[in-house]
């Protein structure tokens, strides 16, 4: 069984298109939409799609925002308890045309028995850019230290749709799904299979365009996540501090407390 997880917060006029793309692929037994702190328009759009496809789409709604990537952790838990063999994560704002590439990712992952199937979102990136752009540098460093540089270049679960197997679901603490680069560390430690399974250039994903402050916060979030992964690789206490700077970004808004309440069955 293949399950899709779609986190969404205030993605009106986008979420419906994302769900239509996924429904057109035909591989998914269930699609969990993780609404969190969403406005009425987003909720109405989600409910309309669920009413049209009640046997496939399941809505999970939180009144408060869970923070970046925490809905993935919720979705991972739901997918596991539902018996999923594979789980695809797709953000609710990605309205680009990529159904052929997602189909390729699914088929490649299943055929080659991948446990973490990633997308190459920068297929034309030069090595010089990799080392001069801070975000790319840290993504590359994680993959290099894990011995994955040749297999996945600078790909990361932080960026773009990706597929994980039940084998990986079983070994990753739920909270680490909210810090995506750490999935790479867990997969390597458990000798699971990781590879690129398709390529979608970043612009083709169709993610919503936001302001410069948001871009900076996202960059700091992912760099901080990579630093945590690097600490795990080197068996050090996890930290987001490096070279005189603390990389927080949106990390402070991640509601791990609400995730723990959900896992304990106290909120839904």
MARLOZA-856326 format. One record per residue: x, y, z of N, C-alpha, C, CB in turn; residue in three letters. Coordinates in steps of 0.02 Angstrom, whole numbers, padded with zeros to 5 digits, always signed. Glycine has a CB too. Layout:
XYZXYZXYZXYZALA;...
This chain:
+00042-00060+00000+00000+00000+00000+00044+00062+00000-00048+00000+00061UNK;+00028+00109-00044+00065+00172-00048+00020+00229-00023+00089+00186-00122UNK;+00046+00268+00022+00010+00323+00053+00046+00389+00038+00003+00313+00130UNK;+00007+00441+00027+00036+00508+00018+00019+00551+00079+00010+00541-00047UNK;+00067+00593+00099+00057+00640+00153+00063+00710+00125+00109+00628+00211UNK;+00012+00751+00137+00011+00819+00110+00000+00869+00168-00044+00828+00056UNK;+00053+00898+00195+00045+00951+00245+00019+01014+00212+00112+00965+00282UNK;-00025+01050+00247-00053+01111+00218-00071+01161+00272-00115+01096+00175UNK;-00049+01222+00263-00069+01277+00306-00083+01338+00261-00015+01294+00360UNK;-00146+01358+00258-00165+01417+00218-00142+01411+00146-00137+01480+00249UNK;-00161+01355+00114-00142+01343+00044-00203+01343-00001-00105+01276+00038UNK;-00251+01389+00013-00309+01394-00030-00288+01410-00102-00357+01448-00004UNK;-00325+01382-00149-00312+01389-00221-00251+01349-00244-00303+01462-00240UNK;-00218+01314-00197-00161+01272-00214-00172+01200-00194-00097+01299-00181UNK;-00199+01190-00134-00206+01123-00108-00247+01078-00154-00238+01125-00039UNK;-00302+01105-00180-00344+01065-00225-00307+01040-00286-00404+01106-00247UNK;-00264+01083-00314-00225+01063-00373-00174+01009-00355-00189+01124-00403UNK;-00143+01015-00297-00096+00964-00275-00131+00896-00269-00063+00984-00208UNK;-00190+00897-00237-00227+00834-00228-00250+00805-00295-00287+00846-00182UNK;-00270+00848-00341-00289+00824-00408-00231+00790-00443-00315+00882-00451UNK;-00171+00819-00436-00112+00788-00466-00101+00718-00436-00049+00832-00453UNK;-00105+00713-00370-00092+00649-00338-00145+00597-00356-00089+00658-00262UNK;-00208+00618-00359-00262+00573-00377-00253+00547-00448-00329+00607-00370UNK;-00225+00588-00492-00217+00568-00562-00163+00514-00570-00200+00628-00605UNK;-00119+00507-00521-00064+00459-00526-00089+00387-00515-00009+00475-00474UNK;-00142+00379-00476-00177+00314-00468-00141+00263-00424-00187+00284-00535UNK;-00084+00280-00398-00047+00231-00357-00067+00232-00283+00027+00244-00363UNK;-00101+00285-00262-00109+00296-00190-00174+00265-00163-00109+00370-00175UNK;-00166+00223-00112-00224+00195-00079-00257+00247-00033-00205+00133-00038UNK;-00215+00289-00002-00240+00342+00042-00197+00404+00035-00243+00318+00115UNK;-00229+00461+00043-00194+00525+00046-00215+00559+00111-00211+00570-00017UNK;-00167+00568+00156-00180+00604+00218-00163+00678+00208-00139+00573+00277UNK;-00211+00721+00218-00200+00793+00216-00195+00818+00288-00257+00831+00177UNK;-00136+00844+00306-00124+00866+00375-00134+00942+00377-00053+00846+00399UNK;-00195+00962+00394-00210+01034+00400-00188+01057+00469-00286+01047+00389UNK;-00155+01115+00472-00135+01140+00538-00136+01216+00538-00065+01114+00557UNK;-00179+01243+00581-00186+01316+00586-00209+01348+00521-00121+01346+00606UNK;-00248+01312+00482-00268+01336+00416-00331+01380+00420-00280+01278+00369UNK;-00336+01424+00371-00395+01468+00367-00455+01430+00338-00379+01530+00325UNK;-00513+01463+00337-00575+01431+00316-00572+01410+00243-00633+01477+00327UNK;-00542+01452+00201-00540+01436+00130-00501+01371+00116-00509+01493+00090UNK;-00445+01363+00151-00406+01302+00143-00445+01242+00168-00339+01307+00181UNK;-00478+01250+00225-00518+01195+00252-00575+01176+00205-00547+01215+00321UNK;-00609+01227+00176-00663+01213+00130-00639+01177+00067-00698+01279+00110UNK;-00581+01198+00043-00552+01166-00016-00535+01093-00002-00489+01203-00040UNK;-00507+01081+00057-00490+01012+00077-00553+00970+00085-00449+01013+00142UNK;-00604+00998+00117-00666+00961+00128-00701+00944+00063-00713+01001+00174UNK;-00699+00991+00016-00730+00979-00049-00696+00920-00085-00726+01042-00093UNK;-00630+00919-00084-00593+00864-00115-00606+00798-00079-00518+00879-00116UNK;-00611+00801-00012-00624+00740+00026-00693+00712+00011-00617+00753+00101UNK;-00742+00756+00003-00810+00734-00012-00814+00701-00081-00858+00793-00009UNK;-00772+00725-00127-00771+00696-00194-00734+00629-00196-00738+00746-00243UNK;-00688+00619-00149-00647+00558-00149-00643+00531-00077-00575+00573-00177UNK;-00700+00513-00048-00701+00494+00023-00662+00431+00040-00772+00485+00046UNK;-00653+00387-00009-00618+00324+00006-00542+00331+00001-00642+00270-00042UNK;-00520+00388-00025-00447+00397-00035-00419+00452+00010-00433+00414-00107UNK;-00455+00508+00016-00429+00566+00052-00454+00566+00124-00449+00631+00017UNK;-00407+00573+00171-00422+00579+00242-00395+00645+00267-00392+00519+00283UNK;-00438+00685+00298-00418+00749+00326-00401+00741+00400-00473+00802+00316UNK;-00344+00768+00419-00324+00771+00489-00311+00844+00504-00259+00726+00503UNK;-00350+00872+00550-00349+00944+00560-00329+00963+00631-00417+00974+00545UNK;-00281+01008+00636-00259+01038+00700-00278+01112+00699-00182+01027+00711UNK;-00306+01136+00753-00326+01206+00755-00267+01253+00757-00371+01219+00816UNK;-00211+01230+00785-00151+01271+00791-00099+01251+00739-00121+01266+00862UNK;-00058+01299+00716-00002+01281+00671+00046+01234+00707+00034+01344+00646UNK;+00069+01183+00673+00118+01136+00702+00190+01158+00690+00107+01067+00674UNK;+00199+01205+00644+00267+01226+00627+00295+01184+00570+00312+01220+00688UNK;+00346+01210+00538+00374+01179+00478+00396+01107+00491+00432+01221+00452UNK;+00375+01063+00447+00395+00992+00446+00363+00949+00499+00468+00987+00452UNK;+00335+00978+00551+00302+00937+00603+00243+00898+00575+00279+00982+00662UNK;+00204+00927+00528+00150+00887+00498+00176+00823+00464+00112+00928+00448UNK;+00238+00825+00440+00267+00764+00411+00272+00708+00464+00337+00778+00381UNK;+00290+00728+00524+00296+00678+00578+00227+00649+00594+00326+00711+00641UNK;+00176+00691+00596+00108+00667+00606+00089+00618+00551+00058+00726+00608UNK;+00103+00639+00489+00086+00596+00432+00124+00530+00432+00100+00632+00368UNK;+00187+00532+00451+00227+00470+00454+00196+00421+00503+00300+00485+00474UNK;+00175+00446+00561+00143+00403+00611+00077+00374+00585+00131+00442+00676UNK;+00037+00416+00553-00027+00392+00526-00016+00340+00471-00068+00451+00498UNK;+00034+00353+00429+00049+00305+00375+00071+00238+00403+00103+00333+00329UNK;+00112+00241+00454+00137+00179+00485+00080+00139+00516+00190+00195+00538UNK;+00038+00173+00554-00017+00138+00588-00070+00113+00538-00050+00184+00640UNK;-00073+00144+00479-00121+00121+00428-00094+00062+00388-00138+00179+00381UNK;-00031+00044+00400-00002-00014+00367+00032+00000+00301-00055-00063+00355UNK;+00051+00063+00289+00082+00082+00226+00148+00047+00214+00093+00157+00224UNK;+00159+00027+00152+00224-00001+00131+00272+00054+00108+00215-00053+00075UNK;+00243+00106+00078+00282+00163+00055+00242+00227+00070+00299+00158-00021UNK;+00279+00281+00083+00248+00345+00099+00280+00400+00058+00253+00361+00176UNK;+00240+00437+00022+00264+00494-00016+00245+00558+00021+00234+00495-00088UNK;+00293+00603+00029+00281+00668+00060+00281+00722+00005+00334+00684+00114UNK;+00227+00761+00002+00221+00815-00047+00191+00875-00011+00178+00795-00109UNK;+00224+00933-00014+00198+00993+00018+00135+01017-00017+00251+01048+00020UNK;+00089+01046+00022+00025+01067-00004+00025+01128-00048-00020+01078+00051UNK;+00083+01159-00059+00086+01218-00102+00119+01203-00169+00123+01274-00068UNK;+00138+01141-00182+00176+01124-00243+00128+01109-00300+00223+01064-00230UNK;+00113+01161-00339+00062+01155-00391+00091+01145-00461+00018+01217-00391UNK;+00156+01133-00466+00186+01122-00532+00162+01058-00564+00262+01121-00525UNK;+00178+01050-00627+00160+00989-00664+00218+00939-00658+00145+01005-00739UNK;+00207+00889-00616+00261+00842-00603+00235+00771-00595+00299+00863-00540UNK;+00176+00757-00621+00147+00691-00610+00189+00636-00643+00076+00688-00638UNK;+00218+00650-00701+00260+00599-00735+00321+00583-00692+00281+00623-00805UNK;+00351+00635-00663+00411+00626-00623+00396+00589-00558+00444+00693-00608UNK;+00339+00605-00527+00320+00569-00465+00306+00496-00481+00258+00602-00432UNK;+00274+00484-00537+00262+00414-00558+00328+00378-00568+00221+00412-00623UNK;+00376+00412-00599+00443+00382-00608+00476+00368-00541+00488+00429-00650UNK;+00470+00416-00494+00499+00406-00428+00470+00345-00394+00488+00469-00384UNK;+00403+00338-00396+00370+00282-00365+00392+00216-00396+00294+00289-00370UNK;+00391+00213-00462+00406+00150-00496+00479+00130-00487+00389+00156-00570UNK;+00524+00180-00489+00595+00166-00479+00608+00141-00409+00637+00228-00494UNK;+00577+00174-00360+00587+00155-00290+00563+00085-00276+00551+00204-00243UNK;+00505+00068-00302+00477+00001-00290+00518-00052-00328+00403-00002-00312UNK;+00535-00037-00390+00572-00086-00430+00641-00101-00401+00580-00061-00502UNK;+00675-00049-00376+00743-00058-00350+00746-00064-00274+00786+00001-00372UNK;+00686-00067-00243+00680-00078-00171+00717-00025-00130+00707-00147-00153UNK;+00705+00038-00148+00734+00093-00110+00698+00103-00044+00734+00158-00152UNK;+00734+00126+00006+00704+00144+00070+00696+00219+00077+00746+00117+00127UNK;+00737+00257+00043+00731+00330+00041+00745+00352-00031+00779+00366+00092UNK;+00691+00368-00067+00696+00388-00137+00689+00464-00142+00642+00352-00180UNK;+00741+00496-00167+00744+00568-00169+00739+00594-00241+00808+00593-00137UNK;+00724+00659-00245+00724+00695-00309+00787+00737-00316+00662+00739-00316UNK;+00813+00741-00376+00865+00790-00391+00830+00853-00414+00915+00763-00446UNK;+00829+00904-00371+00795+00967-00387+00842+01018-00419+00764+00997-00324UNK;+00905+01000-00424+00954+01044-00457+00998+01003-00504+00999+01081-00404UNK;+00967+00974-00556+01005+00929-00600+01061+00963-00638+00959+00897-00649UNK;+01059+01029-00645+01110+01065-00684+01157+01105-00639+01077+01111-00735UNK;+01156+01092-00575+01197+01130-00528+01271+01115-00539+01177+01115-00456UNK;+01312+01168-00540+01384+01158-00547+01417+01146-00480+01416+01219-00582UNK;+01475+01116-00480+01511+01103-00418+01531+01168-00384+01574+01061-00432UNK;+01547+01220-00423+01566+01285-00395+01509+01313-00353+01586+01334-00450UNK;+01447+01310-00380+01389+01336-00343+01378+01296-00279+01326+01333-00387UNK;+01390+01232-00282+01381+01190-00223+01423+01214-00164+01399+01117-00239UNK;+01484+01236-00179+01529+01255-00125+01526+01329-00107+01599+01238-00145UNK;+01495+01371-00148+01492+01443-00132+01425+01464-00103+01506+01483-00195UNK;+01373+01425-00114+01307+01441-00086+01301+01405-00019+01249+01419-00135UNK;+01293+01442+00037+01294+01410+00103+01245+01352+00111+01279+01461+00156UNK;+01183+01361+00088+01134+01307+00096+01157+01245+00060+01065+01330+00071UNK;+01180+01252-00001+01203+01194-00040+01265+01164-00007+01219+01215-00112UNK;+01308+01206+00021+01369+01181+00053+01352+01133+00109+01411+01240+00080UNK;+01305+01151+00153+01289+01109+00210+01251+01046+00188+01247+01147+00261UNK;+01209+01053+00138+01175+00993+00111+01227+00944+00084+01124+01012+00056UNK;+01274+00971+00047+01328+00930+00019+01370+00898+00074+01372+00971-00027UNK;+01384+00936+00126+01427+00911+00180+01395+00852+00216+01441+00967+00231UNK;+01330+00856+00228+01295+00799+00259+01302+00737+00216+01220+00816+00270UNK;+01287+00745+00151+01289+00687+00106+01360+00660+00099+01261+00706+00038UNK;+01408+00706+00098+01478+00685+00092+01500+00644+00152+01524+00746+00084UNK;+01483+00668+00212+01505+00633+00273+01469+00566+00281+01492+00676+00334UNK;+01411+00559+00250+01375+00495+00252+01397+00447+00197+01300+00507+00248UNK;+01442+00471+00153+01463+00430+00097+01412+00425+00041+01480+00361+00121UNK;+01368+00475+00037+01313+00474-00011+01323+00524-00069+01248+00489+00024UNK;+01379+00559-00069+01388+00614-00117+01378+00591-00189+01458+00643-00109UNK;+01406+00535-00207+01401+00512-00277+01331+00489-00294+01451+00455-00290UNK;+01296+00459-00245+01230+00433-00259+01177+00487-00264+01210+00384-00205UNK;+01179+00537-00219+01122+00584-00216+01143+00658-00223+01086+00575-00151UNK;+01207+00671-00237+01230+00740-00245+01211+00783-00185+01201+00771-00311UNK;+01170+00836-00194+01150+00877-00136+01076+00867-00119+01163+00951-00151UNK;+01047+00813-00142+00976+00801-00127+00966+00791-00052+00950+00739-00166UNK;+00907+00810-00029+00891+00806+00042+00815+00797+00050+00915+00869+00080UNK;+00793+00762+00102+00721+00758+00115+00689+00825+00133+00708+00709+00172UNK;+00730+00876+00145+00703+00943+00159+00673+00975+00097+00757+00987+00187UNK;+00690+00951+00038+00674+00987-00023+00643+00940-00075+00737+01020-00052UNK;+00580+00952-00089+00546+00915-00142+00514+00850-00117+00594+00899-00196UNK;+00468+00824-00156+00436+00760-00139+00488+00704-00131+00385+00741-00192UNK;+00475+00660-00085+00519+00602-00074+00478+00544-00047+00578+00620-00026UNK;+00504+00484-00057+00468+00423-00039+00510+00384+00011+00453+00380-00101UNK;+00477+00358+00063+00512+00316+00111+00475+00249+00118+00517+00351+00181UNK;+00513+00198+00135+00485+00131+00142+00463+00119+00214+00536+00078+00120UNK;+00426+00066+00223+00405+00047+00291+00466+00029+00333+00356-00013+00289UNK;+00518+00001+00301+00579-00015+00338+00609+00047+00371+00630-00047+00291UNK;+00607+00104+00336+00633+00165+00365+00584+00193+00417+00646+00218+00311UNK;+00519+00188+00403+00469+00210+00451+00480+00177+00519+00398+00194+00426UNK;+00501+00115+00519+00506+00076+00581+00565+00098+00624+00513+00004+00564UNK;+00615+00132+00596+00676+00144+00635+00689+00218+00651+00735+00117+00597UNK;+00648+00263+00626+00659+00334+00638+00612+00359+00693+00648+00376+00573UNK;+00637+00391+00746+00593+00422+00796+00547+00472+00762+00635+00457+00852UNK;+00484+00474+00784+00436+00517+00750+00459+00590+00747+00368+00513+00785UNK;+00489+00615+00799+00509+00685+00801+00561+00701+00747+00537+00703+00869UNK;+00600+00652+00726+00651+00666+00676+00623+00675+00606+00702+00610+00675UNK;+00561+00655+00594+00530+00672+00530+00521+00747+00522+00463+00636+00522UNK;+00521+00783+00578+00516+00856+00578+00584+00890+00569+00483+00880+00642UNK;+00637+00851+00566+00704+00877+00552+00731+00834+00494+00753+00874+00617UNK;+00708+00847+00433+00716+00800+00378+00786+00773+00363+00690+00831+00318UNK;+00840+00814+00366+00906+00785+00350+00926+00727+00395+00958+00838+00354UNK;+00897+00723+00455+00915+00668+00500+00891+00601+00473+00886+00680+00569UNK;+00842+00601+00427+00820+00538+00398+00877+00503+00361+00761+00549+00349UNK;+00920+00544+00330+00978+00516+00295+01023+00479+00343+01017+00572+00260UNK;+01034+00508+00402+01078+00477+00452+01048+00410+00475+01088+00524+00512UNK;+00984+00410+00491+00952+00349+00514+00955+00295+00460+00879+00362+00534UNK;+00943+00315+00398+00943+00265+00343+01012+00234+00335+00922+00298+00278UNK;+01065+00275+00338+01133+00248+00331+01150+00203+00390+01184+00306+00326UNK;+01132+00225+00451+01149+00185+00510+01116+00116+00509+01127+00222+00573UNK;+01058+00112+00477+01023+00048+00475+01035+00012+00408+00948+00058+00486UNK;+01084+00037+00371+01105+00005+00308+01047-00003+00259+01136-00063+00322UNK;+01006+00050+00256+00950+00050+00209+00972+00083+00143+00890+00088+00240UNK;+00931+00073+00093+00951+00092+00024+00925+00162+00007+00924+00040-00026UNK;+00970+00206-00013+00955+00276-00028+00979+00291-00099+00988+00324+00023UNK;+00938+00326-00138+00959+00345-00206+00913+00399-00233+00959+00283-00253UNK;+00938+00433-00286+00895+00476-00326+00851+00431-00369+00937+00526-00369UNK;+00786+00448-00372+00740+00407-00412+00708+00445-00469+00687+00379-00367UNK;+00718+00511-00470+00692+00553-00524+00721+00623-00516+00613+00555-00523UNK;+00709+00665-00565+00732+00735-00562+00675+00782-00579+00792+00746-00610UNK;+00666+00832-00538+00618+00886-00551+00653+00951-00535+00552+00878-00509UNK;+00670+00993-00584+00701+01057-00569+00658+01097-00520+00712+01098-00634UNK;+00691+01132-00474+00656+01167-00421+00597+01209-00446+00704+01212-00384UNK;+00607+01246-00500+00554+01291-00525+00492+01251-00547+00580+01332-00584UNK;+00502+01190-00569+00446+01148-00592+00401+01125-00536+00473+01089-00630UNK;+00426+01126-00474+00384+01106-00417+00325+01152-00407+00427+01103-00354UNK;+00333+01216-00426+00278+01263-00420+00263+01285-00349+00216+01234-00448UNK;+00314+01284-00306+00304+01306-00237+00285+01380-00235+00367+01294-00194UNK;+00247+01400-00185+00226+01470-00180+00287+01515-00170+00176+01480-00122UNK;+00285+01573-00202+00340+01621-00197+00327+01668-00139+00349+01661-00264UNK;+00374+01672-00093+00364+01714-00033+00419+01766-00030+00364+01671+00031UNK;+00422+01803+00025+00468+01860+00028+00539+01841+00049+00440+01912+00075UNK;+00582+01891+00047+00653+01880+00062+00664+01856+00134+00693+01943+00049UNK;+00625+01884+00181+00632+01862+00251+00616+01788+00257+00586+01903+00296UNK;+00562+01766+00225+00544+01695+00227+00601+01652+00199+00479+01682+00187UNK;+00629+01674+00143+00683+01635+00112+00742+01629+00159+00705+01668+00047UNK;+00758+01683+00195+00814+01681+00242+00799+01633+00300+00829+01752+00270UNK;+00737+01636+00326+00718+01592+00381+00719+01519+00360+00649+01611+00407UNK;+00696+01505+00299+00698+01436+00273+00770+01413+00267+00663+01432+00205UNK;+00813+01456+00241+00884+01439+00234+00915+01422+00301+00923+01496+00200UNK;+00902+01465+00351+00930+01453+00418+00901+01389+00449+00916+01513+00463UNK;+00837+01376+00435+00806+01315+00461+00841+01253+00434+00731+01313+00443UNK;+00850+01251+00368+00880+01192+00337+00953+01185+00356+00873+01195+00261UNK;+00990+01241+00359+01060+01237+00381+01063+01210+00452+01095+01306+00376UNK;+01020+01236+00496+01018+01211+00565+01002+01137+00568+00968+01250+00606UNK;+00955+01115+00526+00938+01044+00523+00998+01003+00500+00878+01032+00476UNK;+01035+01029+00450+01095+00994+00427+01147+00990+00482+01124+01030+00365UNK;+01153+01044+00521+01201+01043+00576+01183+00989+00628+01205+01112+00610UNK;+01118+00982+00641+01096+00929+00686+01115+00860+00658+01020+00933+00699UNK;+01104+00852+00593+01122+00788+00561+01197+00775+00565+01099+00788+00488UNK;+01237+00828+00555+01310+00820+00560+01331+00801+00630+01344+00886+00539UNK;+01298+00829+00680+01313+00809+00750+01297+00735+00760+01272+00852+00799UNK;+01241+00712+00733+01224+00641+00739+01277+00597+00706+01155+00627+00708UNK;+01299+00617+00646+01349+00579+00609+01412+00571+00650+01365+00612+00542UNK;+01431+00625+00685+01494+00626+00722+01485+00610+00796+01527+00694+00714UNK;+01426+00584+00814+01412+00561+00882+01423+00616+00934+01456+00500+00899UNK;+01398+00676+00917+01401+00732+00963+01330+00752+00982+01439+00792+00932UNK;+01321+00786+01039+01254+00812+01056+01229+00858+01000+01256+00851+01123UNK;+01166+00853+00984+01138+00891+00929+01139+00966+00944+01067+00868+00913UNK;+01160+01004+00894+01166+01077+00902+01154+01110+00834+01236+01096+00930UNK;+01129+01172+00837+01118+01211+00776+01168+01269+00773+01045+01238+00774UNK;+01221+01264+00810+01271+01318+00816+01333+01299+00776+01289+01332+00890UNK;+01358+01347+00737+01420+01335+00700+01453+01401+00680+01406+01292+00637UNK;+01518+01404+00689+01559+01461+00667+01530+01527+00693+01563+01462+00591UNK;+01511+01528+00756+01488+01590+00787+01416+01609+00773+01531+01644+00764UNK;+01378+01565+00741+01308+01581+00726+01262+01523+00746+01299+01597+00651UNK;+01204+01541+00773+01153+01493+00790+01100+01494+00734+01121+01508+00860UNK;+01090+01438+00700+01044+01435+00644+00976+01409+00668+01072+01389+00587UNK;+00931+01456+00681+00866+01438+00707+00813+01439+00652+00846+01486+00763UNK;+00806+01494+00617+00755+01499+00566+00686+01487+00595+00768+01448+00510UNK;+00649+01440+00567+00582+01424+00591+00582+01368+00644+00537+01403+00533UNK;+00640+01347+00664+00644+01290+00711+00606+01303+00776+00717+01273+00727UNK;+00609+01366+00799+00575+01383+00862+00499+01376+00857+00592+01454+00882UNK;+00473+01377+00796+00400+01372+00788+00377+01300+00780+00377+01413+00728UNK;+00423+01253+00780+00404+01183+00776+00374+01160+00842+00465+01139+00758UNK;+00310+01139+00840+00275+01122+00901+00282+01048+00917+00200+01141+00894UNK;+00341+01031+00942+00353+00962+00962+00308+00942+01020+00427+00952+00982UNK;+00287+00992+01059+00241+00977+01114+00174+00952+01088+00230+01038+01159UNK;+00149+00983+01034+00086+00961+01004+00094+00893+00970+00060+01013+00954UNK;+00152+00882+00941+00165+00816+00911+00163+00762+00964+00234+00815+00875UNK;+00194+00775+01021+00194+00725+01075+00123+00713+01101+00240+00748+01133UNK;+00083+00766+01105+00013+00757+01126-00025+00715+01076-00021+00826+01136UNK;-00013+00727+01012-00045+00687+00959-00025+00614+00965-00027+00714+00889UNK;+00039+00601+00974+00063+00532+00978+00036+00497+01040+00140+00531+00980UNK;+00022+00536+01092-00006+00507+01153-00082+00500+01149+00012+00550+01213UNK;-00111+00522+01093-00183+00515+01083-00225+00568+01117-00205+00449+01107UNK;-00192+00624+01135-00230+00675+01172-00259+00729+01127-00185+00708+01223UNK;-00231+00738+01067-00260+00786+01020-00261+00757+00951-00220+00853+01022UNK;-00305+00784+00909-00310+00762+00839-00337+00820+00799-00355+00699+00831UNK;
